Amino acid sequence: MTAELLSPPDTSEGSSDGRFTDGLFLRVMAAAALTVIAVLVATAVFLLIRAWPALSHYGPLSFFHARWAPSEAVATSSTPNPYGILQFIYGTVVTSLVAMVIAVPVAIAVALYITNLSPAVLRRPLSSLVDLLAAIPSVVYGFWGVFALIPALGPIGRGLTSVSGIPVIGWLFQGPFFGYSVFAAGVVLAIMVLPIVTAICREVFDTAPAAEKEAALAVGATKWEMLRIAVLPRSRSGIIGAAILGLGRAFGETIAVTMLIGNNVLTIPHGIMRAGATMPSVIANEFTEANQPFHLDSLFVVAFGLLLLSLLVNMTGKRIVGRVSEHIA
Amino acid sequence: MSTTIDEEPLKELPELDTFPGERRRQITNVLMHAVLLLVMIATVGVLVWLLVYVAGQGLKYLGPEFLTQTPPGNPSQPGGGFLNGIIGSLITTGIATLLSMPIGIAAAIYLVEYGGQLARVTRFLTDILVGVPTIVTGALVYAMWVVFFGFSGIAGGIALGLVMLPLVIRSTEEMLRLVPRELREASFALGASKAGTILSIVLPTASSGIITGIMLAFARAMGETAPLLLTALGNDLFIELNPTKRMSTLSLQIFSNAITGYKAAQARAWAGALTLVAIVLIFTLAARWIASRTSVGRARLTEPRA
């Protein structure tokens, strides 16, 4: 990874002028690199500063309940805390999990098809088409989701809500299903994270050694068996890393989810077919209209929590994917 | 790929049924082929569905009036357009590019050409920064800038610049790595300083790849809505050229018109969505085209990276 760094030979005779320029240049470049660190530190510090009034007024632990009712906030009283954020954490995690349950198998299938089965001429065009899904803006996904996807999901949603007898699944899919739901948001998120998960999976599958694939075929394996023997097993941790990075992306997605999830901020929804809210969606909805006592500060509490959550997930995913690519190298 | 993979060795054996379970294995094989193919087709199908739907809805209203007018004061009225949003998008994304491009390229130079502990930390944090939700970036700019100077196009530009920064760093870094070390060695051998080598040999060699990366980041920033809600705020009434005032963008106008219940506003929003998708796709495809024409870095840049 760290290639040998090249430097010109140190010719001390003559141009001390050139070396002064070099030193200055290095310092400017290093300052630019430091900005990245500064931005991350500033994000954490400034969000915490803005969240602090609410945190100290109500106490950090009092935010862990599931009712967000800014209109009930009273400046002079600190109990009960009207700003519960548990339902947002739930909404964020569950929409993203729904997305991953759909996106990861699809991404594996697409990546397997592109890397191992498709005719060689189609490989690049197919990859590009999947990548184009990542170029579509979030607000367009949301708009399309409301008018095209939700009507199309209607029959599926109503079908799922009709399975009511079975214990866990019945709870998960309990109705009524009106379209705007955790489920609809999850489906759009699945489409949005598909390109990134597919891209990582493709890279991982590409590293399966040709010799092993040919060996599997040579001993009589069918092509599918070859994929199962020579490609998939060694890709497991890469796929997990891809899924976690996709999850991190899904956690932060804002506008499309805001338009589709139904924005129910008062409870944790029962199951996934009902309306909910996520951490980004409540910030997007209420930020510029926050006029109750500690309202804006509490939104910063949500933003700070979202930052922590996404840092945690992304670092984990990066660790796993990083380790995989070091194995490969 | 070697040709041996395409052969099905078992076909040459005399009777398939002499091996127990052979038929089942072949059926599984065909079935899984079919499943993978279907999923591939469905994925491309979703992209086509989305593009066709947006085009179909958008073309109903997209026209000269839409591109040259501002929205009517009352959103329920038909007519008008998103000219102010288009101008606002160009201003905010332009500010973002001016901020993120020099810093991003310089940081990438540091990562590739100098290395060391700071570079390792920065590289890791750049990857983390890509994953920071853009609405959190918006909240940061609100806390650092808007609180003091108010909602403005500049604030929106800073937020978008922070969104672009890690993307620019990462793509530039990849391009610089692809510059052959022999070029640097040759430059040093001729007596050039390190700074001189980077500025006059390495950067020009990688320039088309770097431009590709910046164009992709630009397209990405153009489509962002969430951070702008907290920084540029939007302004649906008139054309604002002063970046210190609150400003509308195409994405903000699509959002605010889409969530009204008015048919006329939604018609404008669809035309806006088509315009935005067209701009973003043109930039993305142009970037790919530039990347595909240059020797440095054909495939590396244009795919979404973790």
Interface residues (C-beta under 8 A of the other chain):
Chain A: T2 A3 E4 L5 L6 S7 P8 P9 T11 S15 G18 R19 T21 D22 F25 L26 V28 M29 A30 A31 A32 A33 L34 T35 V36 I37 V39 L40 A42 T43 F46 L47 I49 R50 V106 A109 V110 L112 Y113 I114 L117 S118 A120 R124 L126 S127 S128 L129 V130 D131 L132 L133 A134 A135 I136 P137 S138 V139 V140 Y141 G142 F143 W144 V146 F147 A148 I191 L194 P195 I196 A199 I200 A210 K213 E214 L217 A218 G220 T222 K223 W224 E225 L227 G241 A242 L245 G248 R249 F251 G252 E253 T254 I255 M259 P280 I283 A284 F287 T288 L299 F300 A303 L306 L307 S310 L311 V313 N314 M315 G317 K318 V321
Chain B: M1 S2 T4 I5 E7 E8 P9 L10 R25 Q26 T28 N29 M32 H33 V35 L36 L37 V39 M40 A42 T43 V44 V46 L47 W49 L50 Y53 V54 Q57 P102 I103 G104 I105 A106 A107 I109 Y110 L111 E113 Y114 G115 L118 A119 R120 V121 T122 F124 L125 T126 D127 I128 L129 V130 G131 V132 P133 T134 I135 V136 T137 A139 L140 Y142 A143 M144 L162 L165 P166 I169 R177 R181 R184 E185 F188 G191 A192 S193 K194 A195 G196 T197 I198 A219 R220 M222 G223 E224 T225 A226 L229 L230 L233 S251 I254 F255 A258 I259 A269 W270 A273 L276 V277 V280 L281 T284 R288 A299 T302 E303 P304 R305 A306
